[in-house]
Amino acid sequence: MSHEGQAFTLPPTQGPSAVHEHMASTPSRETATRIEQDYPLWLVMWGAYSEEYWAYPRFDAPRGTILHSRDPNSLASEMRAMQMSRQVAIPPVSNNPDPRSAPVPARSNGRGPGSRKVSNMQ
């Protein structure tokens, strides 16, 4: 059976507006917004495809510095550490960026599970 030349359409409940509304109100996006409110010197986003939080510094940091983690608490810890290493003032932080989880203790290298720091990407 050939479908050549036929347009594909989604049912009304599955259309772009329904998908957009769902994506705009996910708990992960709300958590990213809360982290950004706690750390105003960062742009924080939820990556729907990567299922990770992404943070971009709005202060003097090495070119291409990007932090990302699946765990919002680990990301917040890395953001705080980066600000401290760059001697940028750190505003008071709320209790927990993700109210559904307890803070994750840092490993001996100072980074939490599932987190990675990518810096100086050109």
PDB file as gemmi writes it, atoms N, CA and C in Angstrom:
CRYST1    1.000    1.000    1.000  90.00  90.00  90.00 P 1                      
ATOM      1  N   MET A   1       0.845  -1.176   0.000  1.00  0.00           N  
ATOM      2  CA  MET A   1       0.000   0.000   0.000  1.00  0.00           C  
ATOM      3  C   MET A   1       0.888   1.236   0.000  1.00  0.00           C  
ATOM      4  N   SER A   2       0.725   2.093  -0.974  1.00  0.00           N  
ATOM      5  CA  SER A   2       1.546   3.287  -1.105  1.00  0.00           C  
ATOM      6  C   SER A   2       0.823   4.498  -0.510  1.00  0.00           C  
ATOM      7  N   HIS A   3       1.575   5.307   0.227  1.00  0.00           N  
ATOM      8  CA  HIS A   3       1.031   6.532   0.818  1.00  0.00           C  
ATOM      9  C   HIS A   3       1.629   7.765   0.148  1.00  0.00           C  
ATOM     10  N   GLU A   4       2.268   7.560  -0.981  1.00  0.00           N  
ATOM     11  CA  GLU A   4       2.921   8.659  -1.686  1.00  0.00           C  
ATOM     12  C   GLU A   4       1.911   9.742  -2.060  1.00  0.00           C  
ATOM     13  N   GLY A   5       2.261  10.967  -1.763  1.00  0.00           N  
ATOM     14  CA  GLY A   5       1.423  12.092  -2.104  1.00  0.00           C  
ATOM     15  C   GLY A   5       0.289  12.359  -1.120  1.00  0.00           C  
ATOM     16  N   GLN A   6       0.151  11.517  -0.088  1.00  0.00           N  
ATOM     17  CA  GLN A   6      -0.902  11.728   0.906  1.00  0.00           C  
ATOM     18  C   GLN A   6      -0.344  12.516   2.081  1.00  0.00           C  
ATOM     19  N   ALA A   7      -1.116  13.457   2.567  1.00  0.00           N  
ATOM     20  CA  ALA A   7      -0.699  14.251   3.729  1.00  0.00           C  
ATOM     21  C   ALA A   7      -1.005  13.484   4.995  1.00  0.00           C  
ATOM     22  N   PHE A   8      -0.127  13.605   5.977  1.00  0.00           N  
ATOM     23  CA  PHE A   8      -0.346  12.975   7.285  1.00  0.00           C  
ATOM     24  C   PHE A   8      -0.898  14.020   8.228  1.00  0.00           C  
ATOM     25  N   THR A   9      -1.994  13.720   8.870  1.00  0.00           N  
ATOM     26  CA  THR A   9      -2.570  14.657   9.844  1.00  0.00           C  
ATOM     27  C   THR A   9      -2.795  13.929  11.162  1.00  0.00           C  
ATOM     28  N   LEU A  10      -2.613  14.654  12.229  1.00  0.00           N  
ATOM     29  CA  LEU A  10      -2.847  14.117  13.568  1.00  0.00           C  
ATOM     30  C   LEU A  10      -4.295  14.344  13.958  1.00  0.00           C  
ATOM     31  N   PRO A  11      -4.876  13.441  14.743  1.00  0.00           N  
ATOM     32  CA  PRO A  11      -6.215  13.699  15.269  1.00  0.00           C  
ATOM     33  C   PRO A  11      -6.196  14.995  16.082  1.00  0.00           C  
ATOM     34  N   PRO A  12      -7.319  15.685  16.219  1.00  0.00           N  
ATOM     35  CA  PRO A  12      -7.366  16.976  16.926  1.00  0.00           C  
ATOM     36  C   PRO A  12      -6.753  16.946  18.321  1.00  0.00           C  
ATOM     37  N   THR A  13      -6.926  15.855  19.064  1.00  0.00           N  
ATOM     38  CA  THR A  13      -6.374  15.796  20.424  1.00  0.00           C  
ATOM     39  C   THR A  13      -4.866  15.628  20.417  1.00  0.00           C  
ATOM     40  N   GLN A  14      -4.305  15.259  19.281  1.00  0.00           N  
ATOM     41  CA  GLN A  14      -2.863  15.047  19.189  1.00  0.00           C  
ATOM     42  C   GLN A  14      -2.169  16.128  18.367  1.00  0.00           C  
ATOM     43  N   GLY A  15      -2.874  17.184  18.014  1.00  0.00           N  
ATOM     44  CA  GLY A  15      -2.317  18.237  17.172  1.00  0.00           C  
ATOM     45  C   GLY A  15      -1.217  19.017  17.865  1.00  0.00           C  
ATOM     46  N   PRO A  16      -0.521  19.872  17.118  1.00  0.00           N  
ATOM     47  CA  PRO A  16       0.595  20.649  17.665  1.00  0.00           C  
ATOM     48  C   PRO A  16       0.234  21.473  18.892  1.00  0.00           C  
ATOM     49  N   SER A  17      -0.962  22.062  18.923  1.00  0.00           N  
ATOM     50  CA  SER A  17      -1.310  22.892  20.077  1.00  0.00           C  
ATOM     51  C   SER A  17      -1.450  22.057  21.330  1.00  0.00           C  
ATOM     52  N   ALA A  18      -2.000  20.845  21.217  1.00  0.00           N  
ATOM     53  CA  ALA A  18      -2.133  19.967  22.382  1.00  0.00           C  
ATOM     54  C   ALA A  18      -0.761  19.533  22.874  1.00  0.00           C  
ATOM     55  N   VAL A  19       0.130  19.215  21.936  1.00  0.00           N  
ATOM     56  CA  VAL A  19       1.489  18.815  22.306  1.00  0.00           C  
ATOM     57  C   VAL A  19       2.208  19.983  22.971  1.00  0.00           C  
ATOM     58  N   HIS A  20       2.097  21.186  22.390  1.00  0.00           N  
ATOM     59  CA  HIS A  20       2.750  22.360  22.948  1.00  0.00           C  
ATOM     60  C   HIS A  20       2.251  22.652  24.368  1.00  0.00           C  
ATOM     61  N   GLU A  21       0.952  22.579  24.581  1.00  0.00           N  
ATOM     62  CA  GLU A  21       0.396  22.828  25.915  1.00  0.00           C  
ATOM     63  C   GLU A  21       0.945  21.832  26.920  1.00  0.00           C  
ATOM     64  N   HIS A  22       1.038  20.553  26.518  1.00  0.00           N  
ATOM     65  CA  HIS A  22       1.573  19.534  27.421  1.00  0.00           C  
ATOM     66  C   HIS A  22       3.037  19.820  27.757  1.00  0.00           C  
ATOM     67  N   MET A  23       3.834  20.139  26.730  1.00  0.00           N  
ATOM     68  CA  MET A  23       5.261  20.393  26.952  1.00  0.00           C  
ATOM     69  C   MET A  23       5.484  21.630  27.810  1.00  0.00           C  
ATOM     70  N   ALA A  24       4.643  22.634  27.660  1.00  0.00           N  
ATOM     71  CA  ALA A  24       4.827  23.882  28.389  1.00  0.00           C  
ATOM     72  C   ALA A  24       4.515  23.735  29.867  1.00  0.00           C  
ATOM     73  N   SER A  25       3.782  22.704  30.253  1.00  0.00           N  
ATOM     74  CA  SER A  25       3.378  22.590  31.645  1.00  0.00           C  
ATOM     75  C   SER A  25       3.972  21.374  32.346  1.00  0.00           C  
ATOM     76  N   THR A  26       5.037  20.801  31.810  1.00  0.00           N  
ATOM     77  CA  THR A  26       5.621  19.629  32.453  1.00  0.00           C  
ATOM     78  C   THR A  26       6.310  20.016  33.753  1.00  0.00           C  
ATOM     79  N   PRO A  27       6.306  19.119  34.733  1.00  0.00           N  
ATOM     80  CA  PRO A  27       7.001  19.398  35.996  1.00  0.00           C  
ATOM     81  C   PRO A  27       8.485  19.714  35.794  1.00  0.00           C  
ATOM     82  N   SER A  28       9.120  19.090  34.809  1.00  0.00           N  
ATOM     83  CA  SER A  28      10.543  19.341  34.569  1.00  0.00           C  
ATOM     84  C   SER A  28      10.786  20.765  34.095  1.00  0.00           C  
ATOM     85  N   ARG A  29       9.914  21.280  33.258  1.00  0.00           N  
ATOM     86  CA  ARG A  29      10.059  22.680  32.816  1.00  0.00           C  
ATOM     87  C   ARG A  29       9.824  23.627  33.981  1.00  0.00           C  
ATOM     88  N   GLU A  30       8.858  23.296  34.821  1.00  0.00           N  
ATOM     89  CA  GLU A  30       8.595  24.128  35.997  1.00  0.00           C  
ATOM     90  C   GLU A  30       9.803  24.122  36.927  1.00  0.00           C  
ATOM     91  N   THR A  31      10.448  22.971  37.063  1.00  0.00           N  
ATOM     92  CA  THR A  31      11.656  22.881  37.888  1.00  0.00           C  
ATOM     93  C   THR A  31      12.769  23.724  37.286  1.00  0.00           C  
ATOM     94  N   ALA A  32      12.938  23.684  35.964  1.00  0.00           N  
ATOM     95  CA  ALA A  32      13.961  24.505  35.301  1.00  0.00           C  
ATOM     96  C   ALA A  32      13.696  25.984  35.550  1.00  0.00           C  
ATOM     97  N   THR A  33      12.442  26.387  35.495  1.00  0.00           N  
ATOM     98  CA  THR A  33      12.082  27.784  35.758  1.00  0.00           C  
ATOM     99  C   THR A  33      12.434  28.168  37.186  1.00  0.00           C  
ATOM    100  N   ARG A  34      12.174  27.267  38.110  1.00  0.00           N  
ATOM    101  CA  ARG A  34      12.478  27.547  39.523  1.00  0.00           C  
ATOM    102  C   ARG A  34      13.987  27.665  39.756  1.00  0.00           C  
ATOM    103  N   ILE A  35      14.753  26.789  39.124  1.00  0.00           N  
ATOM    104  CA  ILE A  35      16.216  26.873  39.256  1.00  0.00           C  
ATOM    105  C   ILE A  35      16.702  28.210  38.718  1.00  0.00           C  
ATOM    106  N   GLU A  36      16.184  28.620  37.560  1.00  0.00           N  
ATOM    107  CA  GLU A  36      16.594  29.896  36.967  1.00  0.00           C  
ATOM    108  C   GLU A  36      16.213  31.065  37.871  1.00  0.00           C  
ATOM    109  N   GLN A  37      15.081  30.978  38.547  1.00  0.00           N  
ATOM    110  CA  GLN A  37      14.690  32.034  39.490  1.00  0.00           C  
ATOM    111  C   GLN A  37      15.654  32.089  40.668  1.00  0.00           C  
ATOM    112  N   ASP A  38      16.115  30.930  41.116  1.00  0.00           N  
ATOM    113  CA  ASP A  38      17.079  30.870  42.223  1.00  0.00           C  
ATOM    114  C   ASP A  38      18.483  31.290  41.795  1.00  0.00           C  
ATOM    115  N   TYR A  39      18.800  31.107  40.521  1.00  0.00           N  
ATOM    116  CA  TYR A  39      20.114  31.449  39.968  1.00  0.00           C  
ATOM    117  C   TYR A  39      19.916  32.373  38.771  1.00  0.00           C  
ATOM    118  N   PRO A  40      19.634  33.638  39.007  1.00  0.00           N  
ATOM    119  CA  PRO A  40      19.307  34.556  37.904  1.00  0.00           C  
ATOM    120  C   PRO A  40      20.461  34.840  36.944  1.00  0.00           C  
ATOM    121  N   LEU A  41      21.656  34.450  37.296  1.00  0.00           N  
ATOM    122  CA  LEU A  41      22.788  34.669  36.399  1.00  0.00           C  
ATOM    123  C   LEU A  41      22.974  33.510  35.424  1.00  0.00           C  
ATOM    124  N   TRP A  42      21.971  32.635  35.366  1.00  0.00           N  
ATOM    125  CA  TRP A  42      22.006  31.493  34.469  1.00  0.00           C  
ATOM    126  C   TRP A  42      20.719  31.417  33.651  1.00  0.00           C  
ATOM    127  N   LEU A  43      20.836  30.932  32.416  1.00  0.00           N  
ATOM    128  CA  LEU A  43      19.689  30.563  31.606  1.00  0.00           C  
ATOM    129  C   LEU A  43      19.548  29.055  31.793  1.00  0.00           C  
ATOM    130  N   VAL A  44      18.397  28.601  32.296  1.00  0.00           N  
ATOM    131  CA  VAL A  44      18.199  27.186  32.579  1.00  0.00           C  
ATOM    132  C   VAL A  44      17.025  26.670  31.750  1.00  0.00           C  
ATOM    133  N   MET A  45      17.241  25.545  31.098  1.00  0.00           N  
ATOM    134  CA  MET A  45      16.200  24.949  30.251  1.00  0.00           C  
ATOM    135  C   MET A  45      16.116  23.448  30.513  1.00  0.00           C  
ATOM    136  N   TRP A  46      14.938  22.900  30.251  1.00  0.00           N  
ATOM    137  CA  TRP A  46      14.736  21.449  30.271  1.00  0.00           C  
ATOM    138  C   TRP A  46      14.825  20.963  28.838  1.00  0.00           C  
ATOM    139  N   GLY A  47      15.650  19.968  28.587  1.00  0.00           N  
ATOM    140  CA  GLY A  47      15.770  19.377  27.264  1.00  0.00           C  
ATOM    141  C   GLY A  47      14.836  18.177  27.154  1.00  0.00           C  
ATOM    142  N   ALA A  48      13.736  18.346  26.440  1.00  0.00           N  
ATOM    143  CA  ALA A  48      12.751  17.269  26.327  1.00  0.00           C  
ATOM    144  C   ALA A  48      13.347  16.024  25.663  1.00  0.00           C  
ATOM    145  N   TYR A  49      14.194  16.212  24.686  1.00  0.00           N  
ATOM    146  CA  TYR A  49      14.791  15.070  23.996  1.00  0.00           C  
ATOM    147  C   TYR A  49      15.883  14.416  24.844  1.00  0.00           C  
ATOM    148  N   SER A  50      16.770  15.225  25.410  1.00  0.00           N  
ATOM    149  CA  SER A  50      17.877  14.683  26.205  1.00  0.00           C  
ATOM    150  C   SER A  50      17.431  14.269  27.603  1.00  0.00           C  
ATOM    151  N   GLU A  51      16.284  14.786  28.036  1.00  0.00           N  
ATOM    152  CA  GLU A  51      15.771  14.567  29.386  1.00  0.00           C  
ATOM    153  C   GLU A  51      16.794  14.993  30.430  1.00  0.00           C  
ATOM    154  N   GLU A  52      17.411  16.152  30.167  1.00  0.00           N  
ATOM    155  CA  GLU A  52      18.376  16.738  31.089  1.00  0.00           C  
ATOM    156  C   GLU A  52      18.077  18.223  31.244  1.00  0.00           C  
ATOM    157  N   TYR A  53      18.551  18.773  32.357  1.00  0.00           N  
ATOM    158  CA  TYR A  53      18.491  20.218  32.577  1.00  0.00           C  
ATOM    159  C   TYR A  53      19.783  20.787  32.016  1.00  0.00           C  
ATOM    160  N   TRP A  54      19.674  21.952  31.352  1.00  0.00           N  
ATOM    161  CA  TRP A  54      20.816  22.612  30.723  1.00  0.00           C  
ATOM    162  C   TRP A  54      20.939  24.012  31.284  1.00  0.00           C  
ATOM    163  N   ALA A  55      22.164  24.424  31.620  1.00  0.00           N  
ATOM    164  CA  ALA A  55      22.397  25.751  32.189  1.00  0.00           C  
ATOM    165  C   ALA A  55      23.511  26.461  31.426  1.00  0.00           C  
ATOM    166  N   TYR A  56      23.217  27.715  31.061  1.00  0.00           N  
ATOM    167  CA  TYR A  56      24.144  28.556  30.319  1.00  0.00           C  
ATOM    168  C   TYR A  56      24.427  29.800  31.156  1.00  0.00           C  
ATOM    169  N   PRO A  57      25.701  30.072  31.476  1.00  0.00           N  
ATOM    170  CA  PRO A  57      26.008  31.231  32.328  1.00  0.00           C  
ATOM    171  C   PRO A  57      25.753  32.556  31.612  1.00  0.00           C  
ATOM    172  N   ARG A  58      25.257  33.512  32.397  1.00  0.00           N  
ATOM    173  CA  ARG A  58      25.056  34.888  31.905  1.00  0.00           C  
ATOM    174  C   ARG A  58      26.117  35.806  32.512  1.00  0.00           C  
ATOM    175  N   PHE A  59      27.201  35.230  32.935  1.00  0.00           N  
ATOM    176  CA  PHE A  59      28.296  35.994  33.531  1.00  0.00           C  
ATOM    177  C   PHE A  59      29.584  35.587  32.833  1.00  0.00           C  
ATOM    178  N   ASP A  60      30.673  36.245  33.179  1.00  0.00           N  
ATOM    179  CA  ASP A  60      31.962  35.987  32.548  1.00  0.00           C  
ATOM    180  C   ASP A  60      32.439  34.582  32.902  1.00  0.00           C  
ATOM    181  N   ALA A  61      32.306  33.672  31.958  1.00  0.00           N  
ATOM    182  CA  ALA A  61      32.751  32.282  32.113  1.00  0.00           C  
ATOM    183  C   ALA A  61      33.497  31.909  30.842  1.00  0.00           C  
ATOM    184  N   PRO A  62      34.300  30.857  30.890  1.00  0.00           N  
ATOM    185  CA  PRO A  62      34.997  30.452  29.669  1.00  0.00           C  
ATOM    186  C   PRO A  62      34.012  30.222  28.531  1.00  0.00           C  
ATOM    187  N   ARG A  63      34.397  30.661  27.348  1.00  0.00           N  
ATOM    188  CA  ARG A  63      33.527  30.536  26.175  1.00  0.00           C  
ATOM    189  C   ARG A  63      33.075  29.086  25.988  1.00  0.00           C  
ATOM    190  N   GLY A  64      31.795  28.913  25.741  1.00  0.00           N  
ATOM    191  CA  GLY A  64      31.238  27.584  25.505  1.00  0.00           C  
ATOM    192  C   GLY A  64      30.885  26.812  26.758  1.00  0.00           C  
ATOM    193  N   THR A  65      30.950  27.448  27.921  1.00  0.00           N  
ATOM    194  CA  THR A  65      30.629  26.749  29.164  1.00  0.00           C  
ATOM    195  C   THR A  65      29.135  26.416  29.198  1.00  0.00           C  
ATOM    196  N   ILE A  66      28.852  25.139  29.357  1.00  0.00           N  
ATOM    197  CA  ILE A  66      27.486  24.645  29.456  1.00  0.00           C  
ATOM    198  C   ILE A  66      27.476  23.559  30.524  1.00  0.00           C  
ATOM    199  N   LEU A  67      26.531  23.631  31.438  1.00  0.00           N  
ATOM    200  CA  LEU A  67      26.377  22.578  32.434  1.00  0.00           C  
ATOM    201  C   LEU A  67      25.089  21.830  32.147  1.00  0.00           C  
ATOM    202  N   HIS A  68      25.093  20.527  32.390  1.00  0.00           N  
ATOM    203  CA  HIS A  68      23.858  19.774  32.222  1.00  0.00           C  
ATOM    204  C   HIS A  68      23.843  18.544  33.112  1.00  0.00           C  
ATOM    205  N   SER A  69      22.630  18.170  33.509  1.00  0.00           N  
ATOM    206  CA  SER A  69      22.450  17.027  34.398  1.00  0.00           C  
ATOM    207  C   SER A  69      21.001  16.578  34.345  1.00  0.00           C  
ATOM    208  N   ARG A  70      20.776  15.315  34.589  1.00  0.00           N  
ATOM    209  CA  ARG A  70      19.404  14.806  34.711  1.00  0.00           C  
ATOM    210  C   ARG A  70      18.818  15.173  36.067  1.00  0.00           C  
ATOM    211  N   ASP A  71      19.675  15.412  37.034  1.00  0.00           N  
ATOM    212  CA  ASP A  71      19.239  15.710  38.397  1.00  0.00           C  
ATOM    213  C   ASP A  71      19.299  17.216  38.650  1.00  0.00           C  
ATOM    214  N   PRO A  72      18.177  17.840  38.986  1.00  0.00           N  
ATOM    215  CA  PRO A  72      18.181  19.291  39.190  1.00  0.00           C  
ATOM    216  C   PRO A  72      19.042  19.734  40.362  1.00  0.00           C  
ATOM    217  N   ASN A  73      19.150  18.913  41.397  1.00  0.00           N  
ATOM    218  CA  ASN A  73      19.981  19.267  42.537  1.00  0.00           C  
ATOM    219  C   ASN A  73      21.466  19.254  42.183  1.00  0.00           C  
ATOM    220  N   SER A  74      21.871  18.276  41.373  1.00  0.00           N  
ATOM    221  CA  SER A  74      23.262  18.216  40.925  1.00  0.00           C  
ATOM    222  C   SER A  74      23.583  19.420  40.042  1.00  0.00           C  
ATOM    223  N   LEU A  75      22.654  19.766  39.160  1.00  0.00           N  
ATOM    224  CA  LEU A  75      22.872  20.924  38.299  1.00  0.00           C  
ATOM    225  C   LEU A  75      23.023  22.188  39.139  1.00  0.00           C  
ATOM    226  N   ALA A  76      22.145  22.377  40.112  1.00  0.00           N  
ATOM    227  CA  ALA A  76      22.217  23.565  40.966  1.00  0.00           C  
ATOM    228  C   ALA A  76      23.547  23.608  41.717  1.00  0.00           C  
ATOM    229  N   SER A  77      24.025  22.471  42.185  1.00  0.00           N  
ATOM    230  CA  SER A  77      25.322  22.426  42.881  1.00  0.00           C  
ATOM    231  C   SER A  77      26.459  22.815  41.948  1.00  0.00           C  
ATOM    232  N   GLU A  78      26.413  22.319  40.711  1.00  0.00           N  
ATOM    233  CA  GLU A  78      27.458  22.665  39.743  1.00  0.00           C  
ATOM    234  C   GLU A  78      27.403  24.144  39.374  1.00  0.00           C  
ATOM    235  N   MET A  79      26.198  24.680  39.250  1.00  0.00           N  
ATOM    236  CA  MET A  79      26.041  26.098  38.933  1.00  0.00           C  
ATOM    237  C   MET A  79      26.643  26.942  40.060  1.00  0.00           C  
ATOM    238  N   ARG A  80      26.336  26.566  41.281  1.00  0.00           N  
ATOM    239  CA  ARG A  80      26.860  27.287  42.446  1.00  0.00           C  
ATOM    240  C   ARG A  80      28.389  27.210  42.480  1.00  0.00           C  
ATOM    241  N   ALA A  81      28.936  26.020  42.231  1.00  0.00           N  
ATOM    242  CA  ALA A  81      30.390  25.834  42.237  1.00  0.00           C  
ATOM    243  C   ALA A  81      31.051  26.670  41.139  1.00  0.00           C  
ATOM    244  N   MET A  82      30.432  26.722  39.964  1.00  0.00           N  
ATOM    245  CA  MET A  82      30.979  27.515  38.854  1.00  0.00           C  
ATOM    246  C   MET A  82      30.987  28.997  39.226  1.00  0.00           C  
ATOM    247  N   GLN A  83      29.887  29.467  39.817  1.00  0.00           N  
ATOM    248  CA  GLN A  83      29.839  30.871  40.235  1.00  0.00           C  
ATOM    249  C   GLN A  83      30.914  31.164  41.268  1.00  0.00           C  
ATOM    250  N   MET A  84      31.095  30.262  42.221  1.00  0.00           N  
ATOM    251  CA  MET A  84      32.120  30.472  43.247  1.00  0.00           C  
ATOM    252  C   MET A  84      33.516  30.490  42.628  1.00  0.00           C  
ATOM    253  N   SER A  85      33.769  29.587  41.667  1.00  0.00           N  
ATOM    254  CA  SER A  85      35.093  29.533  41.046  1.00  0.00           C  
ATOM    255  C   SER A  85      35.378  30.784  40.227  1.00  0.00           C  
ATOM    256  N   ARG A  86      34.327  31.423  39.724  1.00  0.00           N  
ATOM    257  CA  ARG A  86      34.477  32.658  38.943  1.00  0.00           C  
ATOM    258  C   ARG A  86      34.322  33.893  39.823  1.00  0.00           C  
ATOM    259  N   GLN A  87      34.168  33.685  41.125  1.00  0.00           N  
ATOM    260  CA  GLN A  87      34.005  34.755  42.113  1.00  0.00           C  
ATOM    261  C   GLN A  87      32.826  35.665  41.775  1.00  0.00           C  
ATOM    262  N   VAL A  88      31.707  35.025  41.414  1.00  0.00           N  
ATOM    263  CA  VAL A  88      30.472  35.732  41.115  1.00  0.00           C  
ATOM    264  C   VAL A  88      29.580  35.621  42.343  1.00  0.00           C  
ATOM    265  N   ALA A  89      28.965  36.723  42.753  1.00  0.00           N  
ATOM    266  CA  ALA A  89      28.091  36.712  43.922  1.00  0.00           C  
ATOM    267  C   ALA A  89      26.978  35.681  43.741  1.00  0.00           C  
ATOM    268  N   ILE A  90      26.702  34.949  44.801  1.00  0.00           N  
ATOM    269  CA  ILE A  90      25.682  33.913  44.764  1.00  0.00           C  
ATOM    270  C   ILE A  90      24.497  34.346  45.613  1.00  0.00           C  
ATOM    271  N   PRO A  91      23.312  34.459  45.002  1.00  0.00           N  
ATOM    272  CA  PRO A  91      22.129  34.828  45.772  1.00  0.00           C  
ATOM    273  C   PRO A  91      21.691  33.672  46.663  1.00  0.00           C  
ATOM    274  N   PRO A  92      20.915  33.948  47.719  1.00  0.00           N  
ATOM    275  CA  PRO A  92      20.409  32.862  48.560  1.00  0.00           C  
ATOM    276  C   PRO A  92      19.579  31.901  47.709  1.00  0.00           C  
ATOM    277  N   VAL A  93      19.687  30.620  48.011  1.00  0.00           N  
ATOM    278  CA  VAL A  93      19.014  29.591  47.243  1.00  0.00           C  
ATOM    279  C   VAL A  93      17.830  29.049  48.040  1.00  0.00           C  
ATOM    280  N   SER A  94      16.727  28.712  47.329  1.00  0.00           N  
ATOM    281  CA  SER A  94      15.586  28.103  48.002  1.00  0.00           C  
ATOM    282  C   SER A  94      15.978  26.726  48.516  1.00  0.00           C  
ATOM    283  N   ASN A  95      15.113  26.131  49.279  1.00  0.00           N  
ATOM    284  CA  ASN A  95      15.410  24.847  49.907  1.00  0.00           C  
ATOM    285  C   ASN A  95      15.823  23.757  48.942  1.00  0.00           C  
ATOM    286  N   ASN A  96      15.091  23.599  47.843  1.00  0.00           N  
ATOM    287  CA  ASN A  96      15.320  22.472  46.967  1.00  0.00           C  
ATOM    288  C   ASN A  96      14.738  22.771  45.587  1.00  0.00           C  
ATOM    289  N   PRO A  97      15.539  22.771  44.510  1.00  0.00           N  
ATOM    290  CA  PRO A  97      15.009  23.065  43.189  1.00  0.00           C  
ATOM    291  C   PRO A  97      13.905  22.097  42.761  1.00  0.00           C  
ATOM    292  N   ASP A  98      14.009  20.845  43.151  1.00  0.00           N  
ATOM    293  CA  ASP A  98      12.997  19.854  42.783  1.00  0.00           C  
ATOM    294  C   ASP A  98      12.350  19.342  44.054  1.00  0.00           C  
ATOM    295  N   PRO A  99      11.147  19.815  44.385  1.00  0.00           N  
ATOM    296  CA  PRO A  99      10.527  19.418  45.639  1.00  0.00           C  
ATOM    297  C   PRO A  99      10.221  17.930  45.720  1.00  0.00           C  
ATOM    298  N   ARG A 100      10.280  17.211  44.606  1.00  0.00           N  
ATOM    299  CA  ARG A 100       9.995  15.773  44.629  1.00  0.00           C  
ATOM    300  C   ARG A 100      11.189  14.946  45.067  1.00  0.00           C  
ATOM    301  N   SER A 101      12.364  15.550  45.184  1.00  0.00           N  
ATOM    302  CA  SER A 101      13.536  14.761  45.548  1.00  0.00           C  
ATOM    303  C   SER A 101      14.343  15.459  46.627  1.00  0.00           C  
ATOM    304  N   ALA A 102      15.024  14.661  47.391  1.00  0.00           N  
ATOM    305  CA  ALA A 102      15.906  15.197  48.435  1.00  0.00           C  
ATOM    306  C   ALA A 102      17.227  15.579  47.794  1.00  0.00           C  
ATOM    307  N   PRO A 103      17.989  16.484  48.410  1.00  0.00           N  
ATOM    308  CA  PRO A 103      19.300  16.837  47.856  1.00  0.00           C  
ATOM    309  C   PRO A 103      20.185  15.601  47.718  1.00  0.00           C  
ATOM    310  N   VAL A 104      20.948  15.558  46.662  1.00  0.00           N  
ATOM    311  CA  VAL A 104      21.845  14.449  46.409  1.00  0.00           C  
ATOM    312  C   VAL A 104      23.228  14.824  46.905  1.00  0.00           C  
ATOM    313  N   PRO A 105      23.813  13.998  47.796  1.00  0.00           N  
ATOM    314  CA  PRO A 105      25.164  14.331  48.266  1.00  0.00           C  
ATOM    315  C   PRO A 105      26.156  14.267  47.110  1.00  0.00           C  
ATOM    316  N   ALA A 106      27.110  15.171  47.119  1.00  0.00           N  
ATOM    317  CA  ALA A 106      28.118  15.217  46.056  1.00  0.00           C  
ATOM    318  C   ALA A 106      29.101  14.079  46.215  1.00  0.00           C  
ATOM    319  N   ARG A 107      29.631  13.595  45.090  1.00  0.00           N  
ATOM    320  CA  ARG A 107      30.694  12.595  45.131  1.00  0.00           C  
ATOM    321  C   ARG A 107      31.980  13.283  45.556  1.00  0.00           C  
ATOM    322  N   SER A 108      33.005  12.488  45.718  1.00  0.00           N  
ATOM    323  CA  SER A 108      34.280  13.052  46.162  1.00  0.00           C  
ATOM    324  C   SER A 108      34.840  14.067  45.172  1.00  0.00           C  
ATOM    325  N   ASN A 109      34.481  13.966  43.887  1.00  0.00           N  
ATOM    326  CA  ASN A 109      34.980  14.935  42.916  1.00  0.00           C  
ATOM    327  C   ASN A 109      34.118  16.188  42.874  1.00  0.00           C  
ATOM    328  N   GLY A 110      33.106  16.266  43.774  1.00  0.00           N  
ATOM    329  CA  GLY A 110      32.291  17.464  43.871  1.00  0.00           C  
ATOM    330  C   GLY A 110      31.124  17.518  42.912  1.00  0.00           C  
ATOM    331  N   ARG A 111      30.875  16.426  42.199  1.00  0.00           N  
ATOM    332  CA  ARG A 111      29.775  16.417  41.242  1.00  0.00           C  
ATOM    333  C   ARG A 111      28.831  15.279  41.579  1.00  0.00           C  
ATOM    334  N   GLY A 112      27.565  15.498  41.394  1.00  0.00           N  
ATOM    335  CA  GLY A 112      26.543  14.512  41.727  1.00  0.00           C  
ATOM    336  C   GLY A 112      26.387  13.469  40.633  1.00  0.00           C  
ATOM    337  N   PRO A 113      25.572  12.430  40.891  1.00  0.00           N  
ATOM    338  CA  PRO A 113      25.379  11.363  39.918  1.00  0.00           C  
ATOM    339  C   PRO A 113      24.664  11.862  38.672  1.00  0.00           C  
ATOM    340  N   GLY A 114      25.067  11.331  37.539  1.00  0.00           N  
ATOM    341  CA  GLY A 114      24.413  11.650  36.283  1.00  0.00           C  
ATOM    342  C   GLY A 114      24.721  13.025  35.733  1.00  0.00           C  
ATOM    343  N   SER A 115      25.671  13.722  36.329  1.00  0.00           N  
ATOM    344  CA  SER A 115      25.957  15.073  35.850  1.00  0.00           C  
ATOM    345  C   SER A 115      27.249  15.084  35.056  1.00  0.00           C  
ATOM    346  N   ARG A 116      27.292  16.005  34.135  1.00  0.00           N  
ATOM    347  CA  ARG A 116      28.500  16.189  33.341  1.00  0.00           C  
ATOM    348  C   ARG A 116      28.697  17.676  33.143  1.00  0.00           C  
ATOM    349  N   LYS A 117      29.936  18.080  33.061  1.00  0.00           N  
ATOM    350  CA  LYS A 117      30.212  19.482  32.760  1.00  0.00           C  
ATOM    351  C   LYS A 117      30.949  19.507  31.430  1.00  0.00           C  
ATOM    352  N   VAL A 118      30.409  20.261  30.519  1.00  0.00           N  
ATOM    353  CA  VAL A 118      31.046  20.435  29.222  1.00  0.00           C  
ATOM    354  C   VAL A 118      31.476  21.888  29.166  1.00  0.00           C  
ATOM    355  N   SER A 119      32.763  22.131  29.016  1.00  0.00           N  
ATOM    356  CA  SER A 119      33.205  23.517  28.966  1.00  0.00           C  
ATOM    357  C   SER A 119      34.149  23.727  27.800  1.00  0.00           C  
ATOM    358  N   ASN A 120      34.245  24.981  27.428  1.00  0.00           N  
ATOM    359  CA  ASN A 120      35.130  25.402  26.352  1.00  0.00           C  
ATOM    360  C   ASN A 120      34.824  24.717  25.035  1.00  0.00           C  
ATOM    361  N   MET A 121      33.529  24.531  24.750  1.00  0.00           N  
ATOM    362  CA  MET A 121      33.133  23.987  23.446  1.00  0.00           C  
ATOM    363  C   MET A 121      33.264  25.104  22.419  1.00  0.00           C  
ATOM    364  N   GLN A 122      33.818  24.833  21.290  1.00  0.00           N  
ATOM    365  CA  GLN A 122      34.020  25.854  20.264  1.00  0.00           C  
ATOM    366  C   GLN A 122      33.053  25.655  19.141  1.00  0.00           C  
TER     367      GLN A 122                                                      
END                                                                             
